């Protein structure tokens, strides 16, 4: 068998080093988002980085939430929600939605937001928002992937850059 670039064509890895795999997975770049929901006059939101556009026509996105998160049940129950795309300057949202132990009311008291009629609240300081309708879900490992149709969206702050997230360990947020 001829070697190319010093490597055999059919290399079989007999084991995986979890530490090295975690470091490699952590280098998958993602954005940072807050998904918001509204149920009557109550709001809720969750910081999320596992988000990806998965179709052009119709436009669809997917995001993944840990099965242990109560927010997963809320998203599935209300079926209409909003993806707020954070800017690189959006540290107030990290404090509000990334800190465990805060109530929904406390989270929304920490940021400026605008209520919508049907979808979740939007953040005027975000880069953009997309209103979504649940299209389905799929359980995968310790997470559940939510598929959603993009109903509409607005670019709010075109001069700003999106926040990106690179994890030191791909097995942790």
GIRA-V430460 format. One record per run of one state. SS is the DSSP state (~ for helix, > for strand, _ for the rest). FROM is the first residue (numbers start at 1). LEN is the number of residues. Records with the same first field share a line. If there is no record, write none. Layout:
BEGIN
SS=FROM-LEN + FROM-LEN
END
This chain:
BEGIN
_=1-3 + 5-2 + 8-10 + 27-3 + 32-1 + 40-2 + 49-2 + 56-4 + 67-3 + 79-1 + 86-1 + 88-3 + 99-5 + 110-4 + 115-7 + 123-5 + 141-2 + 156-6 + 163-1 + 166-8
>=4-1 + 7-1 + 30-2 + 33-7 + 42-7 + 51-5 + 60-7 + 80-6 + 87-1 + 114-1 + 122-1 + 128-13 + 143-13 + 162-1 + 164-2
~=18-9 + 70-9 + 91-8 + 104-6
END
